[in-house]
Amino acid sequence: MKRLIYQVYTGERSALYDHCTQSVKEYADRIGAHYLIQREPILRIQPDIFLTERKGKTGGWQQIGYLPIFEKENAFAYLDSYDQIAIIDADIFVRPDCNECLFSASGTDCDFAGVIERTMPLTHEYQNKIHNYSRMQYSHRQISPLFDWNNLGANFYNMGMMVVNKSISKYLRGDTPEKFIRRPEFKPFVDGMGPWKWSTDQTLLNYWVKKENMIVNNLDWKWNGLFSVNTEIKGCNFIHFFLKDHLPNHGENVEELMKVI
């Protein structure tokens, strides 16, 4: 089995991202996986400037000329060369004593593996945020029926960490990563129209996985522990320092962060 861990780390350097990506590289070495980090933008996806409603954080694309949130889909270009690819955000830290293999946990009898956010042990406040986020991103009549709903919202995956097997290639239908992102059905997500003006690739990928009725493996929450909102963070293999700008000192005091996980 050929396995790859793929990360994207473009733009300004960060002490937190440096620390996290180094931990992922070391983890790849421990489990015998190849490791590749993308340092420069490749896809450079842009929304339609005449239609986009993107503002704020996801609207900063005007300054750099592209949407970095869609760069990690470039990992799909390597599916011809690998049996399994783990796509891991640059803000995820892997514990140095973690030797459990993510790829083995994901298995090969599925197309996609990830952690459903509402299954994580989360603070009550964040559970409310999941509920509101679900309504905003997934309740549109075109996509709502694709999801299972309960009192916490939709069963969407947190796409900060995902594993795709070679079998997912059939759903790309020969598209390059850029052509895939630019499919007409994804245009509202990319352009940030209506309820998706704040969306990232997470919405697009969840829609894709559900619409294609892919074979999925719902991973244990220990593979994607959301820092500050996961109530069992010490039981997580992967610590996801999401919402970096809301962390003390924007997450740059790495030593202090490591003390509380």
FIFI-816454 format. One record per atom (N, C-alpha, C): atom name; x, y, z. Coordinates in steps of 0.05 Angstrom, whole numbers, padded with zeros to 5 digits. Example, Ala and Ser with C-alpha at 12.3 -4.5 7.8 and 13.67 -1.06 7.14 Angstrom:
BEGIN
   atom        u        v        w
      N    00264   -00114    00156
     CA    00246   -00090    00156
      C    00264   -00066    00156
      N    00257   -00045    00142
     CA    00273   -00021    00143
      C    00258    00001    00157
END
This chain:
BEGIN
   atom        u        v        w
      N    00017   -00024    00000
     CA    00000    00000    00000
      C    00018    00025    00000
      N    00012    00043   -00019
     CA    00026    00068   -00020
      C    00009    00090   -00007
      N    00019    00103    00013
     CA    00003    00122    00028
      C    00018    00149    00029
      N    00002    00170    00027
     CA    00012    00197    00027
      C   -00003    00215    00047
      N    00012    00231    00062
     CA    00000    00252    00078
      C    00006    00278    00064
      N   -00015    00293    00058
     CA   -00013    00318    00042
      C   -00022    00341    00059
      N   -00006    00362    00059
     CA   -00013    00387    00073
      C   -00008    00411    00055
      N   -00023    00432    00060
     CA   -00020    00458    00046
      C   -00012    00479    00067
      N    00009    00493    00062
     CA    00019    00514    00080
      C    00030    00536    00063
      N    00013    00554    00054
     CA    00021    00576    00038
      C    00018    00602    00054
      N    00027    00624    00043
     CA    00024    00649    00056
      C    00045    00654    00078
      N    00038    00671    00097
     CA    00056    00679    00118
      C    00063    00656    00137
      N    00087    00655    00146
     CA    00096    00634    00164
      C    00084    00640    00192
      N    00080    00618    00207
     CA    00069    00619    00234
      C    00083    00599    00251
      N    00089    00607    00276
     CA    00102    00589    00294
      C    00085    00564    00299
      N    00058    00569    00302
     CA    00040    00547    00306
      C    00039    00528    00283
      N    00037    00539    00258
     CA    00036    00522    00235
      C    00062    00507    00231
      N    00084    00520    00236
     CA    00110    00507    00234
      C    00111    00483    00253
      N    00102    00487    00277
     CA    00102    00466    00298
      C    00084    00443    00290
      N    00060    00450    00280
     CA    00040    00430    00273
      C    00049    00413    00249
      N    00058    00427    00228
     CA    00066    00412    00204
      C    00090    00394    00209
      N    00108    00403    00226
     CA    00131    00386    00233
      C    00122    00361    00248
      N    00102    00364    00265
     CA    00092    00341    00280
      C    00078    00321    00261
      N    00065    00331    00240
     CA    00053    00314    00220
      C    00074    00299    00203
      N    00095    00314    00196
     CA    00117    00301    00181
      C    00129    00279    00197
      N    00134    00283    00223
     CA    00146    00263    00240
      C    00127    00239    00243
      N    00101    00245    00244
     CA    00081    00223    00246
      C    00082    00206    00220
      N    00084    00219    00197
     CA    00085    00205    00172
      C    00109    00186    00172
      N    00132    00196    00182
     CA    00156    00179    00184
      C    00151    00154    00202
      N    00137    00159    00224
     CA    00132    00137    00243
      C    00114    00115    00232
      N    00095    00123    00215
     CA    00077    00102    00205
      C    00084    00093    00177
      N    00107    00103    00166
     CA    00116    00094    00140
      C    00101    00105    00116
      N    00090    00129    00119
     CA    00076    00142    00097
      C    00094    00163    00084
      N    00090    00168    00059
     CA    00103    00191    00046
      C    00090    00217    00056
      N    00106    00238    00054
     CA    00096    00264    00064
      C    00102    00285    00043
      N    00082    00302    00038
     CA    00085    00324    00018
      C    00071    00348    00029
      N    00086    00371    00029
     CA    00074    00396    00038
      C    00075    00416    00015
      N    00053    00427    00008
     CA    00050    00447   -00014
      C    00055    00474   -00003
      N    00076    00487   -00012
     CA    00084    00513   -00001
      C    00075    00537   -00018
      N    00068    00531   -00043
     CA    00060    00553   -00061
      C    00032    00546   -00072
      N    00016    00567   -00078
     CA   -00011    00561   -00090
      C   -00008    00549   -00117
      N   -00025    00530   -00123
     CA   -00025    00516   -00149
      C   -00051    00521   -00164
      N   -00074    00517   -00151
     CA   -00100    00519   -00164
      C   -00109    00547   -00168
      N   -00104    00564   -00149
     CA   -00110    00593   -00151
      C   -00139    00598   -00159
      N   -00157    00584   -00145
     CA   -00186    00587   -00152
      C   -00196    00614   -00143
      N   -00211    00627   -00162
     CA   -00223    00653   -00156
      C   -00253    00651   -00159
      N   -00268    00666   -00142
     CA   -00297    00667   -00146
      C   -00303    00687   -00169
      N   -00327    00686   -00178
     CA   -00336    00704   -00199
      C   -00339    00732   -00186
      N   -00323    00751   -00195
     CA   -00322    00777   -00182
      C   -00348    00792   -00185
      N   -00365    00784   -00205
     CA   -00390    00798   -00209
      C   -00413    00785   -00192
      N   -00408    00761   -00181
     CA   -00429    00747   -00167
      C   -00422    00743   -00137
      N   -00397    00742   -00130
     CA   -00389    00734   -00103
      C   -00400    00753   -00082
      N   -00408    00740   -00060
     CA   -00416    00755   -00036
      C   -00397    00751   -00013
      N   -00373    00741   -00020
     CA   -00353    00735    00001
      C   -00343    00761    00013
      N   -00342    00762    00039
     CA   -00332    00785    00053
      C   -00316    00774    00077
      N   -00302    00793    00090
     CA   -00288    00786    00114
      C   -00266    00766    00108
      N   -00263    00745    00125
     CA   -00241    00727    00124
      C   -00240    00712    00097
      N   -00263    00702    00088
     CA   -00262    00688    00063
      C   -00263    00707    00039
      N   -00265    00733    00045
     CA   -00265    00753    00024
      C   -00238    00764    00019
      N   -00218    00756    00036
     CA   -00191    00767    00033
      C   -00177    00758    00007
      N   -00191    00742   -00009
     CA   -00179    00733   -00034
      C   -00171    00756   -00052
      N   -00185    00779   -00049
     CA   -00178    00801   -00067
      C   -00149    00810   -00064
      N   -00139    00808   -00039
     CA   -00112    00817   -00034
      C   -00091    00799   -00046
      N   -00096    00773   -00047
     CA   -00076    00754   -00057
      C   -00084    00742   -00084
      N   -00109    00747   -00093
     CA   -00116    00740   -00120
      C   -00128    00712   -00123
      N   -00132    00697   -00101
     CA   -00144    00670   -00103
      C   -00155    00662   -00076
      N   -00169    00640   -00075
     CA   -00181    00630   -00050
      C   -00164    00607   -00040
      N   -00147    00612   -00020
     CA   -00130    00590   -00009
      C   -00146    00567    00002
      N   -00171    00571    00010
     CA   -00187    00550    00021
      C   -00192    00527    00002
      N   -00187    00530   -00024
     CA   -00191    00509   -00043
      C   -00164    00497   -00054
      N   -00142    00503   -00041
     CA   -00116    00493   -00050
      C   -00112    00464   -00043
      N   -00122    00454   -00021
     CA   -00115    00427   -00013
      C   -00128    00406   -00031
      N   -00148    00414   -00047
     CA   -00159    00394   -00066
      C   -00138    00386   -00087
      N   -00116    00400   -00088
     CA   -00095    00392   -00106
      C   -00084    00364   -00099
      N   -00090    00355   -00075
     CA   -00081    00328   -00067
      C   -00093    00307   -00085
      N   -00116    00313   -00097
     CA   -00129    00293   -00115
      C   -00111    00286   -00139
      N   -00093    00304   -00146
     CA   -00075    00299   -00168
      C   -00057    00275   -00163
      N   -00055    00266   -00138
     CA   -00036    00245   -00131
      C   -00050    00218   -00128
      N   -00076    00217   -00134
     CA   -00090    00192   -00131
      C   -00081    00170   -00150
      N   -00069    00177   -00172
     CA   -00058    00157   -00191
      C   -00034    00143   -00179
      N   -00021    00157   -00160
     CA    00005    00147   -00150
      C    00002    00134   -00122
      N   -00020    00138   -00109
     CA   -00023    00129   -00081
      C   -00050    00114   -00077
      N   -00050    00095   -00059
     CA   -00074    00080   -00053
      C   -00091    00095   -00033
      N   -00078    00109   -00014
     CA   -00092    00125    00006
      C   -00078    00152    00009
      N   -00094    00173    00012
     CA   -00083    00199    00017
      C   -00097    00212    00041
      N   -00082    00220    00061
     CA   -00093    00236    00083
      C   -00088    00265    00078
      N   -00108    00281    00078
     CA   -00106    00310    00074
      C   -00110    00323    00101
      N   -00089    00336    00112
     CA   -00089    00345    00139
      C   -00083    00375    00140
      N   -00100    00391    00152
     CA   -00095    00420    00153
      C   -00070    00426    00168
      N   -00058    00450    00162
     CA   -00033    00458    00174
      C   -00036    00466    00203
      N   -00060    00467    00214
     CA   -00064    00475    00242
      C   -00071    00450    00259
      N   -00064    00427    00249
     CA   -00068    00402    00265
      C   -00041    00392    00275
      N   -00041    00387    00301
     CA   -00017    00376    00315
      C   -00021    00347    00321
      N   -00001    00330    00316
     CA   -00002    00302    00322
      C    00015    00297    00347
      N    00004    00284    00366
     CA    00019    00278    00390
      C    00044    00261    00384
      N    00066    00268    00395
     CA    00091    00253    00389
      C    00090    00224    00397
      N    00072    00216    00415
     CA    00071    00188    00424
      C    00049    00173    00408
      N    00038    00186    00388
     CA    00017    00172    00372
      C    00030    00155    00350
      N    00027    00129    00353
     CA    00038    00110    00333
      C    00016    00095    00319
      N   -00009    00100    00327
     CA   -00032    00087    00314
      C   -00034    00098    00285
      N   -00039    00080    00267
     CA   -00039    00087    00239
      C   -00067    00097    00230
      N   -00068    00122    00222
     CA   -00093    00134    00212
      C   -00104    00119    00188
      N   -00086    00110    00170
     CA   -00095    00096    00146
      C   -00107    00069    00152
      N   -00096    00055    00172
     CA   -00108    00030    00180
      C   -00136    00034    00193
      N   -00138    00056    00209
     CA   -00163    00062    00221
      C   -00184    00069    00200
      N   -00175    00082    00178
     CA   -00194    00089    00157
      C   -00203    00065    00140
      N   -00185    00046    00137
     CA   -00191    00023    00121
      C   -00191    00028    00091
      N   -00192    00006    00076
     CA   -00191    00008    00047
      C   -00218    00001    00034
      N   -00238   -00005    00050
     CA   -00264   -00013    00039
      C   -00283    00010    00038
      N   -00273    00034    00036
     CA   -00289    00058    00033
      C   -00276    00077    00013
      N   -00292    00098    00006
     CA   -00281    00118   -00012
      C   -00269    00142    00004
      N   -00282    00147    00027
     CA   -00276    00170    00042
      C   -00278    00164    00072
      N   -00260    00176    00088
     CA   -00262    00173    00117
      C   -00257    00200    00130
      N   -00273    00206    00151
     CA   -00270    00231    00165
      C   -00286    00230    00191
      N   -00285    00252    00206
     CA   -00298    00253    00232
      C   -00323    00272    00229
      N   -00346    00261    00236
     CA   -00371    00277    00236
      C   -00370    00295    00261
      N   -00373    00321    00256
     CA   -00368    00340    00277
      C   -00387    00337    00301
      N   -00412    00331    00295
     CA   -00431    00329    00317
      C   -00427    00305    00335
      N   -00410    00286    00327
     CA   -00404    00262    00343
      C   -00382    00267    00363
      N   -00369    00290    00361
     CA   -00347    00296    00379
      C   -00357    00304    00406
      N   -00342    00298    00428
     CA   -00350    00308    00454
      C   -00344    00338    00456
      N   -00364    00354    00455
     CA   -00361    00383    00453
      C   -00375    00398    00475
      N   -00366    00422    00479
     CA   -00379    00439    00499
      C   -00408    00445    00489
      N   -00425    00451    00508
     CA   -00453    00458    00501
      C   -00454    00482    00482
      N   -00437    00501    00488
     CA   -00437    00526    00471
      C   -00430    00519    00442
      N   -00410    00502    00439
     CA   -00402    00495    00411
      C   -00423    00477    00398
      N   -00437    00461    00413
     CA   -00458    00445    00401
      C   -00480    00463    00389
      N   -00485    00485    00403
     CA   -00504    00505    00392
      C   -00494    00517    00367
      N   -00468    00522    00365
     CA   -00456    00533    00341
      C   -00458    00513    00318
      N   -00454    00488    00323
     CA   -00457    00467    00303
      C   -00486    00468    00292
      N   -00505    00470    00310
     CA   -00533    00471    00301
      C   -00538    00495    00283
      N   -00528    00518    00291
     CA   -00532    00542    00274
      C   -00517    00540    00248
      N   -00493    00530    00249
     CA   -00476    00527    00225
      C   -00490    00508    00206
      N   -00501    00486    00216
     CA   -00515    00467    00199
      C   -00538    00480    00184
      N   -00554    00496    00199
     CA   -00577    00509    00186
      C   -00567    00528    00165
      N   -00545    00542    00169
     CA   -00535    00561    00150
      C   -00524    00548    00125
      N   -00509    00526    00129
     CA   -00494    00514    00107
      C   -00509    00492    00092
      N   -00526    00476    00107
     CA   -00536    00452    00095
      C   -00567    00450    00095
      N   -00581    00471    00103
     CA   -00610    00469    00104
      C   -00623    00478    00078
      N   -00608    00487    00059
     CA   -00619    00495    00033
      C   -00634    00472    00021
      N   -00656    00477    00008
     CA   -00673    00455   -00002
      C   -00659    00437   -00022
      N   -00638    00448   -00036
     CA   -00624    00432   -00055
      C   -00606    00411   -00043
      N   -00597    00416   -00018
     CA   -00578    00397   -00007
      C   -00587    00385    00020
      N   -00606    00397    00033
     CA   -00615    00388    00059
      C   -00623    00358    00059
      N   -00637    00348    00039
     CA   -00645    00320    00040
      C   -00622    00300    00039
      N   -00598    00309    00031
     CA   -00575    00292    00029
      C   -00564    00285    00057
      N   -00571    00301    00077
     CA   -00559    00298    00103
      C   -00579    00285    00123
      N   -00567    00272    00143
     CA   -00583    00262    00165
      C   -00583    00285    00186
      N   -00606    00290    00197
     CA   -00609    00312    00216
      C   -00618    00302    00244
      N   -00608    00315    00265
     CA   -00619    00310    00291
      C   -00618    00337    00307
      N   -00621    00336    00333
     CA   -00623    00361    00348
      C   -00597    00377    00347
      N   -00575    00365    00339
     CA   -00549    00379    00337
      C   -00544    00389    00309
      N   -00561    00383    00290
     CA   -00558    00392    00263
      C   -00551    00369    00244
      N   -00537    00376    00222
     CA   -00531    00357    00201
      C   -00507    00340    00208
      N   -00505    00317    00195
     CA   -00482    00299    00200
      C   -00460    00306    00180
      N   -00449    00330    00182
     CA   -00427    00338    00164
      C   -00400    00331    00176
      N   -00381    00327    00158
     CA   -00354    00321    00166
      C   -00337    00347    00170
      N   -00320    00346    00190
     CA   -00300    00368    00193
      C   -00278    00360    00174
      N   -00274    00376    00153
     CA   -00256    00369    00131
      C   -00227    00378    00136
      N   -00222    00386    00161
     CA   -00194    00393    00168
      C   -00176    00369    00167
      N   -00188    00345    00169
     CA   -00173    00320    00167
      C   -00191    00300    00153
      N   -00182    00290    00131
     CA   -00197    00270    00116
      C   -00178    00250    00103
      N   -00189    00226    00098
     CA   -00173    00206    00083
      C   -00190    00198    00059
      N   -00176    00198    00036
     CA   -00190    00189    00011
      C   -00174    00166    00000
      N   -00189    00146   -00008
     CA   -00177    00122   -00021
      C   -00178    00125   -00051
      N   -00162    00109   -00064
     CA   -00160    00111   -00093
      C   -00187    00108   -00107
      N   -00205    00093   -00094
     CA   -00232    00088   -00106
      C   -00248    00114   -00109
      N   -00240    00135   -00095
     CA   -00255    00160   -00098
      C   -00251    00173   -00126
      N   -00230    00163   -00140
     CA   -00224    00173   -00166
      C   -00248    00172   -00186
      N   -00264    00151   -00182
     CA   -00286    00148   -00201
      C   -00306    00171   -00199
      N   -00307    00185   -00176
     CA   -00325    00207   -00173
      C   -00312    00233   -00184
      N   -00287    00232   -00190
     CA   -00274    00255   -00203
      C   -00279    00255   -00233
      N   -00285    00231   -00243
     CA   -00292    00227   -00271
      C   -00271    00240   -00290
      N   -00246    00236   -00283
     CA   -00225    00245   -00300
      C   -00218    00275   -00297
      N   -00232    00289   -00280
     CA   -00227    00318   -00276
      C   -00200    00322   -00262
      N   -00186    00342   -00271
     CA   -00163    00352   -00255
      C   -00174    00365   -00230
      N   -00157    00370   -00210
     CA   -00167    00384   -00186
      C   -00180    00411   -00192
      N   -00168    00426   -00210
     CA   -00180    00452   -00217
      C   -00207    00448   -00231
      N   -00208    00430   -00250
     CA   -00234    00426   -00264
      C   -00255    00415   -00245
      N   -00247    00399   -00225
     CA   -00265    00389   -00205
      C   -00278    00412   -00190
      N   -00261    00430   -00179
     CA   -00271    00453   -00163
      C   -00289    00471   -00180
      N   -00283    00473   -00206
     CA   -00298    00491   -00223
      C   -00323    00478   -00236
      N   -00331    00455   -00226
     CA   -00355    00443   -00236
      C   -00379    00462   -00232
      N   -00396    00465   -00251
     CA   -00419    00483   -00248
      C   -00435    00479   -00223
      N   -00438    00454   -00214
     CA   -00454    00448   -00190
      C   -00441    00460   -00165
      N   -00415    00465   -00166
     CA   -00401    00475   -00143
      C   -00399    00506   -00143
      N   -00408    00518   -00164
     CA   -00404    00547   -00168
      C   -00415    00563   -00145
      N   -00439    00557   -00134
     CA   -00450    00573   -00112
      C   -00432    00572   -00087
      N   -00418    00549   -00083
     CA   -00401    00546   -00060
      C   -00375    00563   -00064
      N   -00364    00561   -00088
     CA   -00339    00576   -00094
      C   -00344    00606   -00095
      N   -00366    00614   -00107
     CA   -00372    00642   -00109
      C   -00382    00654   -00082
      N   -00390    00637   -00064
     CA   -00400    00646   -00038
      C   -00427    00660   -00041
      N   -00445    00647   -00054
     CA   -00471    00659   -00059
      C   -00491    00653   -00036
      N   -00507    00672   -00029
     CA   -00528    00668   -00009
      C   -00518    00657    00017
      N   -00529    00634    00025
     CA   -00521    00622    00051
      C   -00492    00613    00052
      N   -00479    00612    00029
     CA   -00451    00602    00028
      C   -00430    00624    00025
      N   -00437    00648    00033
     CA   -00418    00670    00030
      C   -00395    00667    00050
      N   -00398    00651    00071
     CA   -00377    00646    00090
      C   -00365    00618    00086
      N   -00374    00603    00066
     CA   -00366    00575    00064
      C   -00337    00571    00056
      N   -00326    00548    00064
     CA   -00300    00539    00055
      C   -00304    00514    00039
      N   -00282    00501    00033
     CA   -00284    00476    00018
      C   -00299    00455    00033
      N   -00303    00459    00059
     CA   -00317    00439    00076
      C   -00345    00435    00066
      N   -00359    00456    00059
     CA   -00386    00453    00049
      C   -00387    00439    00022
      N   -00370    00446    00004
     CA   -00368    00434   -00022
      C   -00363    00404   -00020
      N   -00343    00397   -00004
     CA   -00335    00369   -00001
      C   -00357    00352    00012
      N   -00370    00363    00033
     CA   -00392    00349    00045
      C   -00414    00344    00026
      N   -00421    00364    00010
     CA   -00442    00361   -00010
      C   -00434    00339   -00030
      N   -00409    00339   -00039
     CA   -00399    00320   -00059
      C   -00401    00292   -00048
      N   -00391    00287   -00024
     CA   -00391    00261   -00011
      C   -00420    00250   -00009
      N   -00438    00268    00000
     CA   -00466    00259    00003
      C   -00480    00255   -00023
      N   -00476    00273   -00042
     CA   -00490    00271   -00068
      C   -00482    00246   -00083
      N   -00457    00239   -00081
     CA   -00447    00215   -00096
      C   -00453    00190   -00081
      N   -00464    00192   -00056
     CA   -00470    00169   -00040
      C   -00446    00151   -00037
      N   -00423    00164   -00030
     CA   -00398    00149   -00027
      C   -00400    00130   -00004
      N   -00383    00109   -00006
     CA   -00379    00091    00017
      C   -00360    00105    00036
      N   -00369    00109    00061
     CA   -00354    00125    00080
      C   -00347    00109    00105
      N   -00327    00117    00119
     CA   -00320    00107    00145
      C   -00320    00130    00164
      N   -00338    00130    00184
     CA   -00339    00151    00203
      C   -00319    00146    00225
      N   -00297    00161    00225
     CA   -00275    00157    00244
      C   -00282    00166    00272
      N   -00268    00155    00291
     CA   -00270    00163    00319
      C   -00261    00193    00322
      N   -00273    00207    00340
     CA   -00266    00235    00344
      C   -00237    00240    00352
      N   -00223    00220    00361
     CA   -00196    00224    00370
      C   -00177    00232    00347
      N   -00187    00228    00322
     CA   -00171    00236    00299
      C   -00174    00265    00291
      N   -00191    00279    00305
     CA   -00195    00308    00298
      C   -00206    00322    00323
      N   -00189    00328    00342
     CA   -00197    00340    00367
      C   -00197    00370    00364
      N   -00220    00383    00365
     CA   -00222    00412    00362
      C   -00213    00425    00388
      N   -00191    00439    00387
     CA   -00179    00451    00411
      C   -00198    00472    00422
      N   -00200    00472    00449
     CA   -00216    00491    00465
      C   -00246    00485    00466
      N   -00256    00467    00448
     CA   -00284    00460    00449
      C   -00288    00430    00453
      N   -00268    00414    00449
     CA   -00270    00385    00454
      C   -00265    00380    00484
      N   -00285    00369    00497
     CA   -00283    00365    00526
      C   -00265    00341    00534
      N   -00256    00326    00514
     CA   -00238    00303    00520
      C   -00212    00306    00504
      N   -00202    00330    00503
     CA   -00179    00336    00485
      C   -00155    00319    00491
      N   -00151    00311    00516
     CA   -00128    00295    00523
      C   -00130    00266    00513
      N   -00153    00259    00503
     CA   -00157    00232    00491
      C   -00154    00232    00461
      N   -00146    00255    00449
     CA   -00144    00258    00420
      C   -00116    00253    00410
      N   -00114    00238    00388
     CA   -00088    00235    00375
      C   -00080    00260    00360
      N   -00099    00272    00346
     CA   -00095    00296    00330
      C   -00109    00320    00344
      N   -00094    00341    00348
     CA   -00106    00365    00360
      C   -00108    00387    00339
      N   -00133    00395    00334
     CA   -00139    00414    00313
      C   -00142    00442    00324
      N   -00121    00459    00320
     CA   -00121    00487    00330
      C   -00136    00505    00310
      N   -00162    00498    00306
     CA   -00178    00514    00288
      C   -00184    00541    00300
      N   -00193    00559    00283
     CA   -00199    00587    00292
      C   -00174    00599    00306
      N   -00152    00598    00292
     CA   -00126    00607    00303
      C   -00128    00636    00313
      N   -00142    00653    00299
     CA   -00143    00681    00306
      C   -00157    00686    00333
      N   -00172    00665    00343
     CA   -00185    00668    00368
      C   -00169    00656    00391
      N   -00146    00645    00385
     CA   -00129    00634    00406
      C   -00113    00656    00419
      N   -00104    00652    00444
     CA   -00087    00672    00457
      C   -00062    00677    00440
      N   -00056    00702    00435
     CA   -00032    00710    00419
      C   -00034    00697    00391
      N   -00058    00693    00381
     CA   -00063    00681    00355
      C   -00049    00654    00352
      N   -00045    00640    00375
     CA   -00033    00614    00374
      C   -00003    00613    00371
      N    00010    00636    00372
     CA    00038    00637    00367
      C    00055    00629    00392
      N    00043    00629    00415
     CA    00057    00619    00439
      C    00054    00589    00441
      N    00069    00576    00425
     CA    00065    00547    00421
      C    00071    00531    00447
      N    00091    00539    00462
     CA    00097    00525    00487
      C    00074    00525    00506
      N    00060    00547    00508
     CA    00037    00548    00526
      C    00014    00531    00517
      N    00010    00530    00491
     CA   -00011    00513    00480
      C   -00006    00483    00485
      N    00020    00476    00482
     CA    00027    00448    00486
      C    00023    00439    00515
      N    00023    00458    00534
     CA    00020    00451    00562
      C   -00008    00443    00569
      N   -00028    00452    00553
     CA   -00056    00447    00560
      C   -00069    00425    00544
      N   -00054    00411    00528
     CA   -00065    00389    00513
      C   -00056    00362    00523
END
